[in-house]
């Protein structure tokens, strides 16, 4: 699946993705994604009126490979 570079960049940085661009990238209507969020099927974070989907959830929705694990030095 081809993901818009701006969305891919946000996901790689570990940030949240807004519902509308994520829905477009996933090929579904924003209302469909909002309903899934309201039913608890998709994890999301609401800050004020803004709803974002965490990067790890967006990865699964877009069927992107998991991010490589980061190993911290001791």
Buried (B, 14 or more C-beta within 10 A) or exposed (E): EEBEEEBBEBBEEEEBBBBEBBBBBBEBEBEEBBEBBEEEEBEBEEEEEEBBBBBEBBBEBBEBEEEEEEEEEE
